[in-house]
């Protein structure tokens, strides 16, 4: 497994277009939403940019933190089970 790429969202702001483009570089996006994790398979064309933006952006309109890209998976927010799944 390669090292994850850390995106310091509190240092570098990613607005909607940049955040969606960053997420689209991966085939899977996992987003922490409360105590659940939402999983989006981006190979499926039914996931729109608007849907993706609505879950990866915070109230300020920028990418939520923490955000990590690990191989072909983009993780937004903290969800312990998702981290265990990705990192083992």
PDB file of N, CA, C and O in Angstrom, chain B, residues numbered from 101:
ATOM      1  N   UNK B 101       0.846  -1.165   0.000  1.00  0.00           N
ATOM      2  CA  UNK B 101       0.000   0.000   0.000  1.00  0.00           C
ATOM      3  C   UNK B 101       0.893   1.230   0.000  1.00  0.00           C
ATOM      4  O   UNK B 101       1.864   1.302   0.753  1.00  0.00           O
ATOM      5  N   UNK B 102       0.566   2.184  -0.835  1.00  0.00           N
ATOM      6  CA  UNK B 102       1.338   3.419  -0.868  1.00  0.00           C
ATOM      7  C   UNK B 102       0.910   4.334   0.273  1.00  0.00           C
ATOM      8  O   UNK B 102      -0.150   4.149   0.870  1.00  0.00           O
ATOM      9  N   UNK B 103       1.729   5.299   0.560  1.00  0.00           N
ATOM     10  CA  UNK B 103       1.422   6.256   1.615  1.00  0.00           C
ATOM     11  C   UNK B 103       0.232   7.117   1.194  1.00  0.00           C
ATOM     12  O   UNK B 103       0.122   7.495   0.028  1.00  0.00           O
ATOM     13  N   UNK B 104      -0.659   7.430   2.140  1.00  0.00           N
ATOM     14  CA  UNK B 104      -1.789   8.300   1.795  1.00  0.00           C
ATOM     15  C   UNK B 104      -1.307   9.712   1.518  1.00  0.00           C
ATOM     16  O   UNK B 104      -0.296  10.158   2.060  1.00  0.00           O
ATOM     17  N   UNK B 105      -2.041  10.401   0.674  1.00  0.00           N
ATOM     18  CA  UNK B 105      -1.752  11.810   0.429  1.00  0.00           C
ATOM     19  C   UNK B 105      -2.630  12.612   1.369  1.00  0.00           C
ATOM     20  O   UNK B 105      -3.856  12.535   1.289  1.00  0.00           O
ATOM     21  N   UNK B 106      -2.027  13.372   2.247  1.00  0.00           N
ATOM     22  CA  UNK B 106      -2.785  14.174   3.191  1.00  0.00           C
ATOM     23  C   UNK B 106      -3.057  15.535   2.590  1.00  0.00           C
ATOM     24  O   UNK B 106      -2.155  16.191   2.071  1.00  0.00           O
ATOM     25  N   UNK B 107      -4.289  15.947   2.663  1.00  0.00           N
ATOM     26  CA  UNK B 107      -4.690  17.253   2.192  1.00  0.00           C
ATOM     27  C   UNK B 107      -5.067  18.046   3.426  1.00  0.00           C
ATOM     28  O   UNK B 107      -6.050  17.723   4.094  1.00  0.00           O
ATOM     29  N   UNK B 108      -4.316  19.060   3.733  1.00  0.00           N
ATOM     30  CA  UNK B 108      -4.593  19.860   4.915  1.00  0.00           C
ATOM     31  C   UNK B 108      -5.637  20.912   4.556  1.00  0.00           C
ATOM     32  O   UNK B 108      -5.307  22.030   4.161  1.00  0.00           O
ATOM     33  N   UNK B 109      -6.894  20.530   4.702  1.00  0.00           N
ATOM     34  CA  UNK B 109      -7.996  21.383   4.279  1.00  0.00           C
ATOM     35  C   UNK B 109      -8.090  22.647   5.114  1.00  0.00           C
ATOM     36  O   UNK B 109      -8.725  23.612   4.690  1.00  0.00           O
ATOM     37  N   UNK B 110      -7.475  22.668   6.288  1.00  0.00           N
ATOM     38  CA  UNK B 110      -7.479  23.898   7.062  1.00  0.00           C
ATOM     39  C   UNK B 110      -6.382  24.852   6.603  1.00  0.00           C
ATOM     40  O   UNK B 110      -6.397  26.027   6.969  1.00  0.00           O
ATOM     41  N   UNK B 111      -5.443  24.373   5.816  1.00  0.00           N
ATOM     42  CA  UNK B 111      -4.365  25.212   5.286  1.00  0.00           C
ATOM     43  C   UNK B 111      -4.614  25.606   3.834  1.00  0.00           C
ATOM     44  O   UNK B 111      -4.358  26.743   3.436  1.00  0.00           O
ATOM     45  N   UNK B 112      -5.112  24.658   3.052  1.00  0.00           N
ATOM     46  CA  UNK B 112      -5.367  24.894   1.633  1.00  0.00           C
ATOM     47  C   UNK B 112      -6.850  24.683   1.391  1.00  0.00           C
ATOM     48  O   UNK B 112      -7.369  23.590   1.614  1.00  0.00           O
ATOM     49  N   UNK B 113      -7.533  25.718   0.938  1.00  0.00           N
ATOM     50  CA  UNK B 113      -8.978  25.643   0.726  1.00  0.00           C
ATOM     51  C   UNK B 113      -9.277  25.074  -0.657  1.00  0.00           C
ATOM     52  O   UNK B 113      -8.722  25.520  -1.662  1.00  0.00           O
ATOM     53  N   UNK B 114     -10.154  24.093  -0.690  1.00  0.00           N
ATOM     54  CA  UNK B 114     -10.625  23.515  -1.944  1.00  0.00           C
ATOM     55  C   UNK B 114     -12.103  23.844  -2.052  1.00  0.00           C
ATOM     56  O   UNK B 114     -12.914  23.347  -1.270  1.00  0.00           O
ATOM     57  N   UNK B 115     -12.454  24.678  -3.016  1.00  0.00           N
ATOM     58  CA  UNK B 115     -13.855  25.036  -3.226  1.00  0.00           C
ATOM     59  C   UNK B 115     -14.505  23.992  -4.121  1.00  0.00           C
ATOM     60  O   UNK B 115     -13.842  23.043  -4.540  1.00  0.00           O
ATOM     61  N   UNK B 116     -15.788  24.149  -4.422  1.00  0.00           N
ATOM     62  CA  UNK B 116     -16.577  23.091  -5.058  1.00  0.00           C
ATOM     63  C   UNK B 116     -15.915  22.480  -6.287  1.00  0.00           C
ATOM     64  O   UNK B 116     -15.733  21.263  -6.334  1.00  0.00           O
ATOM     65  N   UNK B 117     -15.554  23.270  -7.267  1.00  0.00           N
ATOM     66  CA  UNK B 117     -14.997  22.704  -8.501  1.00  0.00           C
ATOM     67  C   UNK B 117     -13.706  21.933  -8.244  1.00  0.00           C
ATOM     68  O   UNK B 117     -13.504  20.846  -8.785  1.00  0.00           O
ATOM     69  N   UNK B 118     -12.832  22.507  -7.410  1.00  0.00           N
ATOM     70  CA  UNK B 118     -11.562  21.839  -7.107  1.00  0.00           C
ATOM     71  C   UNK B 118     -11.775  20.570  -6.292  1.00  0.00           C
ATOM     72  O   UNK B 118     -11.124  19.555  -6.539  1.00  0.00           O
ATOM     73  N   UNK B 119     -12.683  20.626  -5.323  1.00  0.00           N
ATOM     74  CA  UNK B 119     -12.934  19.472  -4.456  1.00  0.00           C
ATOM     75  C   UNK B 119     -13.537  18.311  -5.246  1.00  0.00           C
ATOM     76  O   UNK B 119     -13.134  17.161  -5.071  1.00  0.00           O
ATOM     77  N   UNK B 120     -14.494  18.611  -6.107  1.00  0.00           N
ATOM     78  CA  UNK B 120     -15.122  17.567  -6.921  1.00  0.00           C
ATOM     79  C   UNK B 120     -14.100  16.981  -7.894  1.00  0.00           C
ATOM     80  O   UNK B 120     -14.049  15.765  -8.080  1.00  0.00           O
ATOM     81  N   UNK B 121     -13.294  17.828  -8.508  1.00  0.00           N
ATOM     82  CA  UNK B 121     -12.263  17.338  -9.432  1.00  0.00           C
ATOM     83  C   UNK B 121     -11.271  16.432  -8.702  1.00  0.00           C
ATOM     84  O   UNK B 121     -10.846  15.410  -9.240  1.00  0.00           O
ATOM     85  N   UNK B 122     -10.907  16.806  -7.481  1.00  0.00           N
ATOM     86  CA  UNK B 122      -9.998  15.986  -6.676  1.00  0.00           C
ATOM     87  C   UNK B 122     -10.631  14.638  -6.359  1.00  0.00           C
ATOM     88  O   UNK B 122      -9.974  13.604  -6.481  1.00  0.00           O
ATOM     89  N   UNK B 123     -11.884  14.633  -5.957  1.00  0.00           N
ATOM     90  CA  UNK B 123     -12.582  13.382  -5.648  1.00  0.00           C
ATOM     91  C   UNK B 123     -12.701  12.507  -6.891  1.00  0.00           C
ATOM     92  O   UNK B 123     -12.593  11.285  -6.796  1.00  0.00           O
ATOM     93  N   UNK B 124     -12.919  13.108  -8.041  1.00  0.00           N
ATOM     94  CA  UNK B 124     -13.093  12.348  -9.291  1.00  0.00           C
ATOM     95  C   UNK B 124     -11.804  11.699  -9.774  1.00  0.00           C
ATOM     96  O   UNK B 124     -11.841  10.893 -10.703  1.00  0.00           O
ATOM     97  N   UNK B 125     -10.659  12.029  -9.164  1.00  0.00           N
ATOM     98  CA  UNK B 125      -9.415  11.347  -9.538  1.00  0.00           C
ATOM     99  C   UNK B 125      -9.365   9.935  -8.967  1.00  0.00           C
ATOM    100  O   UNK B 125      -8.480   9.151  -9.311  1.00  0.00           O
ATOM    101  N   UNK B 126     -10.315   9.614  -8.094  1.00  0.00           N
ATOM    102  CA  UNK B 126     -10.386   8.291  -7.464  1.00  0.00           C
ATOM    103  C   UNK B 126     -11.612   7.543  -7.969  1.00  0.00           C
ATOM    104  O   UNK B 126     -12.538   8.143  -8.517  1.00  0.00           O
ATOM    105  N   UNK B 127     -11.607   6.233  -7.780  1.00  0.00           N
ATOM    106  CA  UNK B 127     -12.763   5.448  -8.221  1.00  0.00           C
ATOM    107  C   UNK B 127     -13.783   5.244  -7.105  1.00  0.00           C
ATOM    108  O   UNK B 127     -14.924   4.858  -7.360  1.00  0.00           O
ATOM    109  N   UNK B 128     -13.362   5.510  -5.850  1.00  0.00           N
ATOM    110  CA  UNK B 128     -14.277   5.324  -4.725  1.00  0.00           C
ATOM    111  C   UNK B 128     -14.112   6.487  -3.755  1.00  0.00           C
ATOM    112  O   UNK B 128     -12.996   6.916  -3.463  1.00  0.00           O
ATOM    113  N   UNK B 129     -15.245   6.991  -3.259  1.00  0.00           N
ATOM    114  CA  UNK B 129     -15.244   8.068  -2.279  1.00  0.00           C
ATOM    115  C   UNK B 129     -16.014   7.585  -1.064  1.00  0.00           C
ATOM    116  O   UNK B 129     -17.142   7.105  -1.183  1.00  0.00           O
ATOM    117  N   UNK B 130     -15.401   7.713   0.107  1.00  0.00           N
ATOM    118  CA  UNK B 130     -16.055   7.357   1.366  1.00  0.00           C
ATOM    119  C   UNK B 130     -16.192   8.648   2.170  1.00  0.00           C
ATOM    120  O   UNK B 130     -15.209   9.350   2.410  1.00  0.00           O
ATOM    121  N   UNK B 131     -17.428   8.953   2.584  1.00  0.00           N
ATOM    122  CA  UNK B 131     -17.695  10.193   3.304  1.00  0.00           C
ATOM    123  C   UNK B 131     -18.338   9.864   4.644  1.00  0.00           C
ATOM    124  O   UNK B 131     -19.359   9.178   4.700  1.00  0.00           O
ATOM    125  N   UNK B 132     -17.736  10.358   5.724  1.00  0.00           N
ATOM    126  CA  UNK B 132     -18.315  10.187   7.061  1.00  0.00           C
ATOM    127  C   UNK B 132     -19.503  11.128   7.176  1.00  0.00           C
ATOM    128  O   UNK B 132     -19.394  12.324   6.908  1.00  0.00           O
ATOM    129  N   UNK B 133     -20.628  10.574   7.574  1.00  0.00           N
ATOM    130  CA  UNK B 133     -21.855  11.352   7.749  1.00  0.00           C
ATOM    131  C   UNK B 133     -22.481  10.898   9.053  1.00  0.00           C
ATOM    132  O   UNK B 133     -23.190   9.892   9.088  1.00  0.00           O
ATOM    133  N   UNK B 134     -22.221  11.637  10.134  1.00  0.00           N
ATOM    134  CA  UNK B 134     -22.687  11.205  11.449  1.00  0.00           C
ATOM    135  C   UNK B 134     -21.973   9.933  11.849  1.00  0.00           C
ATOM    136  O   UNK B 134     -20.745   9.863  11.799  1.00  0.00           O
ATOM    137  N   UNK B 135     -22.737   8.924  12.248  1.00  0.00           N
ATOM    138  CA  UNK B 135     -22.138   7.641  12.640  1.00  0.00           C
ATOM    139  C   UNK B 135     -22.071   6.663  11.472  1.00  0.00           C
ATOM    140  O   UNK B 135     -21.662   5.515  11.640  1.00  0.00           O
ATOM    141  N   UNK B 136     -22.471   7.119  10.293  1.00  0.00           N
ATOM    142  CA  UNK B 136     -22.468   6.267   9.106  1.00  0.00           C
ATOM    143  C   UNK B 136     -21.398   6.720   8.131  1.00  0.00           C
ATOM    144  O   UNK B 136     -20.837   7.808   8.258  1.00  0.00           O
ATOM    145  N   UNK B 137     -21.132   5.878   7.171  1.00  0.00           N
ATOM    146  CA  UNK B 137     -20.233   6.223   6.078  1.00  0.00           C
ATOM    147  C   UNK B 137     -21.000   6.036   4.774  1.00  0.00           C
ATOM    148  O   UNK B 137     -21.628   5.000   4.553  1.00  0.00           O
ATOM    149  N   UNK B 138     -20.941   7.036   3.929  1.00  0.00           N
ATOM    150  CA  UNK B 138     -21.540   6.939   2.600  1.00  0.00           C
ATOM    151  C   UNK B 138     -20.433   6.549   1.633  1.00  0.00           C
ATOM    152  O   UNK B 138     -19.356   7.144   1.646  1.00  0.00           O
ATOM    153  N   UNK B 139     -20.692   5.555   0.799  1.00  0.00           N
ATOM    154  CA  UNK B 139     -19.696   5.081  -0.155  1.00  0.00           C
ATOM    155  C   UNK B 139     -20.224   5.329  -1.560  1.00  0.00           C
ATOM    156  O   UNK B 139     -21.337   4.927  -1.899  1.00  0.00           O
ATOM    157  N   UNK B 140     -19.416   5.992  -2.368  1.00  0.00           N
ATOM    158  CA  UNK B 140     -19.770   6.288  -3.747  1.00  0.00           C
ATOM    159  C   UNK B 140     -18.759   5.617  -4.663  1.00  0.00           C
ATOM    160  O   UNK B 140     -17.554   5.841  -4.541  1.00  0.00           O
ATOM    161  N   UNK B 141     -19.244   4.809  -5.567  1.00  0.00           N
ATOM    162  CA  UNK B 141     -18.401   4.202  -6.595  1.00  0.00           C
ATOM    163  C   UNK B 141     -18.459   5.128  -7.801  1.00  0.00           C
ATOM    164  O   UNK B 141     -19.489   5.204  -8.470  1.00  0.00           O
ATOM    165  N   UNK B 142     -17.370   5.832  -8.087  1.00  0.00           N
ATOM    166  CA  UNK B 142     -17.392   6.835  -9.139  1.00  0.00           C
ATOM    167  C   UNK B 142     -17.315   6.240 -10.534  1.00  0.00           C
ATOM    168  O   UNK B 142     -17.488   6.945 -11.528  1.00  0.00           O
ATOM    169  N   UNK B 143     -17.054   4.940 -10.607  1.00  0.00           N
ATOM    170  CA  UNK B 143     -17.110   4.282 -11.912  1.00  0.00           C
ATOM    171  C   UNK B 143     -18.555   4.220 -12.399  1.00  0.00           C
ATOM    172  O   UNK B 143     -18.819   4.045 -13.588  1.00  0.00           O
ATOM    173  N   UNK B 144     -19.486   4.370 -11.450  1.00  0.00           N
ATOM    174  CA  UNK B 144     -20.912   4.414 -11.760  1.00  0.00           C
ATOM    175  C   UNK B 144     -21.254   5.843 -12.192  1.00  0.00           C
ATOM    176  O   UNK B 144     -21.109   6.778 -11.404  1.00  0.00           O
ATOM    177  N   UNK B 145     -21.695   6.012 -13.402  1.00  0.00           N
ATOM    178  CA  UNK B 145     -21.957   7.339 -13.960  1.00  0.00           C
ATOM    179  C   UNK B 145     -23.138   8.044 -13.300  1.00  0.00           C
ATOM    180  O   UNK B 145     -23.387   9.215 -13.587  1.00  0.00           O
ATOM    181  N   UNK B 146     -23.869   7.358 -12.425  1.00  0.00           N
ATOM    182  CA  UNK B 146     -25.051   7.967 -11.816  1.00  0.00           C
ATOM    183  C   UNK B 146     -24.714   8.945 -10.691  1.00  0.00           C
ATOM    184  O   UNK B 146     -25.604   9.645 -10.209  1.00  0.00           O
ATOM    185  N   UNK B 147     -23.457   9.010 -10.262  1.00  0.00           N
ATOM    186  CA  UNK B 147     -23.060   9.934  -9.208  1.00  0.00           C
ATOM    187  C   UNK B 147     -22.739  11.280  -9.851  1.00  0.00           C
ATOM    188  O   UNK B 147     -21.735  11.425 -10.549  1.00  0.00           O
ATOM    189  N   UNK B 148     -23.610  12.264  -9.605  1.00  0.00           N
ATOM    190  CA  UNK B 148     -23.426  13.584 -10.217  1.00  0.00           C
ATOM    191  C   UNK B 148     -22.455  14.426  -9.398  1.00  0.00           C
ATOM    192  O   UNK B 148     -22.193  14.142  -8.229  1.00  0.00           O
ATOM    193  N   UNK B 149     -21.933  15.454 -10.030  1.00  0.00           N
ATOM    194  CA  UNK B 149     -21.041  16.377  -9.337  1.00  0.00           C
ATOM    195  C   UNK B 149     -21.771  17.072  -8.193  1.00  0.00           C
ATOM    196  O   UNK B 149     -21.175  17.335  -7.149  1.00  0.00           O
ATOM    197  N   UNK B 150     -23.047  17.369  -8.380  1.00  0.00           N
ATOM    198  CA  UNK B 150     -23.831  18.038  -7.345  1.00  0.00           C
ATOM    199  C   UNK B 150     -24.000  17.138  -6.115  1.00  0.00           C
ATOM    200  O   UNK B 150     -23.898  17.600  -4.979  1.00  0.00           O
ATOM    201  N   UNK B 151     -24.259  15.851  -6.357  1.00  0.00           N
ATOM    202  CA  UNK B 151     -24.390  14.895  -5.258  1.00  0.00           C
ATOM    203  C   UNK B 151     -23.077  14.791  -4.500  1.00  0.00           C
ATOM    204  O   UNK B 151     -23.054  14.821  -3.269  1.00  0.00           O
ATOM    205  N   UNK B 152     -22.004  14.670  -5.230  1.00  0.00           N
ATOM    206  CA  UNK B 152     -20.684  14.559  -4.621  1.00  0.00           C
ATOM    207  C   UNK B 152     -20.362  15.818  -3.813  1.00  0.00           C
ATOM    208  O   UNK B 152     -19.900  15.729  -2.675  1.00  0.00           O
ATOM    209  N   UNK B 153     -20.601  16.969  -4.393  1.00  0.00           N
ATOM    210  CA  UNK B 153     -20.318  18.239  -3.708  1.00  0.00           C
ATOM    211  C   UNK B 153     -21.135  18.371  -2.430  1.00  0.00           C
ATOM    212  O   UNK B 153     -20.642  18.897  -1.432  1.00  0.00           O
ATOM    213  N   UNK B 154     -22.363  17.904  -2.450  1.00  0.00           N
ATOM    214  CA  UNK B 154     -23.230  18.064  -1.282  1.00  0.00           C
ATOM    215  C   UNK B 154     -22.725  17.296  -0.059  1.00  0.00           C
ATOM    216  O   UNK B 154     -23.054  17.659   1.070  1.00  0.00           O
ATOM    217  N   UNK B 155     -21.942  16.255  -0.263  1.00  0.00           N
ATOM    218  CA  UNK B 155     -21.448  15.477   0.870  1.00  0.00           C
ATOM    219  C   UNK B 155     -19.991  15.748   1.233  1.00  0.00           C
ATOM    220  O   UNK B 155     -19.592  15.508   2.373  1.00  0.00           O
ATOM    221  N   UNK B 156     -19.188  16.242   0.292  1.00  0.00           N
ATOM    222  CA  UNK B 156     -17.772  16.463   0.605  1.00  0.00           C
ATOM    223  C   UNK B 156     -17.472  17.899   1.024  1.00  0.00           C
ATOM    224  O   UNK B 156     -16.390  18.183   1.537  1.00  0.00           O
ATOM    225  N   UNK B 157     -18.426  18.806   0.807  1.00  0.00           N
ATOM    226  CA  UNK B 157     -18.213  20.204   1.182  1.00  0.00           C
ATOM    227  C   UNK B 157     -18.882  20.502   2.512  1.00  0.00           C
ATOM    228  O   UNK B 157     -19.954  19.977   2.813  1.00  0.00           O
ATOM    229  N   UNK B 158     -18.248  21.341   3.295  1.00  0.00           N
ATOM    230  CA  UNK B 158     -18.820  21.781   4.557  1.00  0.00           C
ATOM    231  C   UNK B 158     -19.695  23.009   4.367  1.00  0.00           C
ATOM    232  O   UNK B 158     -19.942  23.444   3.242  1.00  0.00           O
ATOM    233  N   UNK B 159     -20.156  23.559   5.474  1.00  0.00           N
ATOM    234  CA  UNK B 159     -21.031  24.743   5.419  1.00  0.00           C
ATOM    235  C   UNK B 159     -20.353  25.945   4.794  1.00  0.00           C
ATOM    236  O   UNK B 159     -21.019  26.802   4.213  1.00  0.00           O
ATOM    237  N   UNK B 160     -19.043  26.019   4.906  1.00  0.00           N
ATOM    238  CA  UNK B 160     -18.308  27.158   4.350  1.00  0.00           C
ATOM    239  C   UNK B 160     -18.130  27.047   2.836  1.00  0.00           C
ATOM    240  O   UNK B 160     -17.654  27.979   2.188  1.00  0.00           O
ATOM    241  N   UNK B 161     -18.520  25.894   2.278  1.00  0.00           N
ATOM    242  CA  UNK B 161     -18.376  25.693   0.833  1.00  0.00           C
ATOM    243  C   UNK B 161     -17.020  25.156   0.434  1.00  0.00           C
ATOM    244  O   UNK B 161     -16.683  25.131  -0.750  1.00  0.00           O
ATOM    245  N   UNK B 162     -16.236  24.725   1.415  1.00  0.00           N
ATOM    246  CA  UNK B 162     -14.921  24.162   1.117  1.00  0.00           C
ATOM    247  C   UNK B 162     -14.885  22.692   1.536  1.00  0.00           C
ATOM    248  O   UNK B 162     -15.741  22.217   2.282  1.00  0.00           O
ATOM    249  N   UNK B 163     -13.878  21.994   1.039  1.00  0.00           N
ATOM    250  CA  UNK B 163     -13.710  20.569   1.334  1.00  0.00           C
ATOM    251  C   UNK B 163     -13.641  20.342   2.838  1.00  0.00           C
ATOM    252  O   UNK B 163     -12.910  21.025   3.554  1.00  0.00           O
ATOM    253  N   UNK B 164     -14.420  19.366   3.298  1.00  0.00           N
ATOM    254  CA  UNK B 164     -14.398  19.017   4.719  1.00  0.00           C
ATOM    255  C   UNK B 164     -13.056  18.396   5.090  1.00  0.00           C
ATOM    256  O   UNK B 164     -12.344  17.856   4.244  1.00  0.00           O
ATOM    257  N   UNK B 165     -12.733  18.488   6.369  1.00  0.00           N
ATOM    258  CA  UNK B 165     -11.488  17.902   6.865  1.00  0.00           C
ATOM    259  C   UNK B 165     -11.835  16.811   7.865  1.00  0.00           C
ATOM    260  O   UNK B 165     -12.873  16.904   8.521  1.00  0.00           O
ATOM    261  N   UNK B 166     -11.021  15.796   8.007  1.00  0.00           N
ATOM    262  CA  UNK B 166      -9.839  15.488   7.207  1.00  0.00           C
ATOM    263  C   UNK B 166     -10.228  14.899   5.859  1.00  0.00           C
ATOM    264  O   UNK B 166     -11.297  14.306   5.712  1.00  0.00           O
ATOM    265  N   UNK B 167      -9.367  15.067   4.898  1.00  0.00           N
ATOM    266  CA  UNK B 167      -9.556  14.475   3.574  1.00  0.00           C
ATOM    267  C   UNK B 167      -8.262  13.761   3.200  1.00  0.00           C
ATOM    268  O   UNK B 167      -7.178  14.339   3.280  1.00  0.00           O
ATOM    269  N   UNK B 168      -8.384  12.506   2.791  1.00  0.00           N
ATOM    270  CA  UNK B 168      -7.222  11.691   2.447  1.00  0.00           C
ATOM    271  C   UNK B 168      -7.460  10.992   1.116  1.00  0.00           C
ATOM    272  O   UNK B 168      -8.573  10.565   0.810  1.00  0.00           O
ATOM    273  N   UNK B 169      -6.406  10.886   0.342  1.00  0.00           N
ATOM    274  CA  UNK B 169      -6.467  10.053  -0.860  1.00  0.00           C
ATOM    275  C   UNK B 169      -5.498   8.917  -0.645  1.00  0.00           C
ATOM    276  O   UNK B 169      -4.294   9.133  -0.504  1.00  0.00           O
ATOM    277  N   UNK B 170      -6.029   7.687  -0.618  1.00  0.00           N
ATOM    278  CA  UNK B 170      -5.227   6.486  -0.404  1.00  0.00           C
ATOM    279  C   UNK B 170      -5.452   5.592  -1.614  1.00  0.00           C
ATOM    280  O   UNK B 170      -6.549   5.078  -1.833  1.00  0.00           O
ATOM    281  N   UNK B 171      -4.391   5.417  -2.392  1.00  0.00           N
ATOM    282  CA  UNK B 171      -4.479   4.674  -3.650  1.00  0.00           C
ATOM    283  C   UNK B 171      -5.623   5.228  -4.483  1.00  0.00           C
ATOM    284  O   UNK B 171      -5.536   6.361  -4.958  1.00  0.00           O
ATOM    285  N   UNK B 172      -6.681   4.473  -4.673  1.00  0.00           N
ATOM    286  CA  UNK B 172      -7.790   4.907  -5.527  1.00  0.00           C
ATOM    287  C   UNK B 172      -9.041   5.225  -4.703  1.00  0.00           C
ATOM    288  O   UNK B 172     -10.155   5.214  -5.227  1.00  0.00           O
ATOM    289  N   UNK B 173      -8.848   5.510  -3.406  1.00  0.00           N
ATOM    290  CA  UNK B 173      -9.963   5.820  -2.518  1.00  0.00           C
ATOM    291  C   UNK B 173      -9.764   7.207  -1.928  1.00  0.00           C
ATOM    292  O   UNK B 173      -8.669   7.559  -1.490  1.00  0.00           O
ATOM    293  N   UNK B 174     -10.831   7.983  -1.923  1.00  0.00           N
ATOM    294  CA  UNK B 174     -10.830   9.330  -1.356  1.00  0.00           C
ATOM    295  C   UNK B 174     -11.721   9.294  -0.126  1.00  0.00           C
ATOM    296  O   UNK B 174     -12.897   8.946  -0.224  1.00  0.00           O
ATOM    297  N   UNK B 175     -11.171   9.649   1.036  1.00  0.00           N
ATOM    298  CA  UNK B 175     -11.911   9.596   2.297  1.00  0.00           C
ATOM    299  C   UNK B 175     -12.093  11.021   2.807  1.00  0.00           C
ATOM    300  O   UNK B 175     -11.137  11.792   2.887  1.00  0.00           O
ATOM    301  N   UNK B 176     -13.330  11.358   3.148  1.00  0.00           N
ATOM    302  CA  UNK B 176     -13.637  12.687   3.678  1.00  0.00           C
ATOM    303  C   UNK B 176     -14.316  12.515   5.029  1.00  0.00           C
ATOM    304  O   UNK B 176     -15.300  11.785   5.150  1.00  0.00           O
ATOM    305  N   UNK B 177     -13.786  13.193   6.045  1.00  0.00           N
ATOM    306  CA  UNK B 177     -14.327  13.079   7.390  1.00  0.00           C
ATOM    307  C   UNK B 177     -13.720  11.889   8.103  1.00  0.00           C
ATOM    308  O   UNK B 177     -12.944  11.128   7.525  1.00  0.00           O
ATOM    309  N   UNK B 178     -14.085  11.741   9.373  1.00  0.00           N
ATOM    310  CA  UNK B 178     -13.547  10.633  10.154  1.00  0.00           C
ATOM    311  C   UNK B 178     -14.644   9.623  10.454  1.00  0.00           C
ATOM    312  O   UNK B 178     -15.680   9.954  11.031  1.00  0.00           O
ATOM    313  N   UNK B 179     -14.391   8.387  10.049  1.00  0.00           N
ATOM    314  CA  UNK B 179     -15.271   7.258  10.340  1.00  0.00           C
ATOM    315  C   UNK B 179     -14.357   6.072  10.619  1.00  0.00           C
ATOM    316  O   UNK B 179     -13.723   5.540   9.707  1.00  0.00           O
ATOM    317  N   UNK B 180     -14.292   5.663  11.876  1.00  0.00           N
ATOM    318  CA  UNK B 180     -13.312   4.659  12.318  1.00  0.00           C
ATOM    319  C   UNK B 180     -13.358   3.380  11.502  1.00  0.00           C
ATOM    320  O   UNK B 180     -12.309   2.867  11.112  1.00  0.00           O
ATOM    321  N   UNK B 181     -14.539   2.852  11.232  1.00  0.00           N
ATOM    322  CA  UNK B 181     -14.641   1.587  10.488  1.00  0.00           C
ATOM    323  C   UNK B 181     -14.102   1.740   9.063  1.00  0.00           C
ATOM    324  O   UNK B 181     -13.480   0.820   8.532  1.00  0.00           O
ATOM    325  N   UNK B 182     -14.335   2.877   8.458  1.00  0.00           N
ATOM    326  CA  UNK B 182     -13.816   3.113   7.101  1.00  0.00           C
ATOM    327  C   UNK B 182     -12.299   3.176   7.116  1.00  0.00           C
ATOM    328  O   UNK B 182     -11.640   2.643   6.223  1.00  0.00           O
ATOM    329  N   UNK B 183     -11.745   3.830   8.134  1.00  0.00           N
ATOM    330  CA  UNK B 183     -10.293   3.886   8.243  1.00  0.00           C
ATOM    331  C   UNK B 183      -9.719   2.493   8.416  1.00  0.00           C
ATOM    332  O   UNK B 183      -8.700   2.165   7.809  1.00  0.00           O
ATOM    333  N   UNK B 184     -10.363   1.661   9.242  1.00  0.00           N
ATOM    334  CA  UNK B 184      -9.903   0.284   9.435  1.00  0.00           C
ATOM    335  C   UNK B 184      -9.955  -0.488   8.124  1.00  0.00           C
ATOM    336  O   UNK B 184      -9.047  -1.259   7.815  1.00  0.00           O
ATOM    337  N   UNK B 185     -11.018  -0.279   7.356  1.00  0.00           N
ATOM    338  CA  UNK B 185     -11.174  -0.978   6.075  1.00  0.00           C
ATOM    339  C   UNK B 185     -10.054  -0.578   5.106  1.00  0.00           C
ATOM    340  O   UNK B 185      -9.484  -1.437   4.433  1.00  0.00           O
ATOM    341  N   UNK B 186      -9.745   0.686   5.034  1.00  0.00           N
ATOM    342  CA  UNK B 186      -8.761   1.172   4.078  1.00  0.00           C
ATOM    343  C   UNK B 186      -7.338   0.886   4.541  1.00  0.00           C
ATOM    344  O   UNK B 186      -6.502   0.475   3.737  1.00  0.00           O
ATOM    345  N   UNK B 187      -7.048   1.098   5.838  1.00  0.00           N
ATOM    346  CA  UNK B 187      -5.692   0.964   6.329  1.00  0.00           C
ATOM    347  C   UNK B 187      -5.398  -0.406   6.928  1.00  0.00           C
ATOM    348  O   UNK B 187      -4.236  -0.736   7.165  1.00  0.00           O
ATOM    349  N   UNK B 188      -6.427  -1.207   7.176  1.00  0.00           N
ATOM    350  CA  UNK B 188      -6.225  -2.545   7.680  1.00  0.00           C
ATOM    351  C   UNK B 188      -6.092  -2.639   9.116  1.00  0.00           C
ATOM    352  O   UNK B 188      -5.916  -3.734   9.650  1.00  0.00           O
TER     353      UNK B 188
END
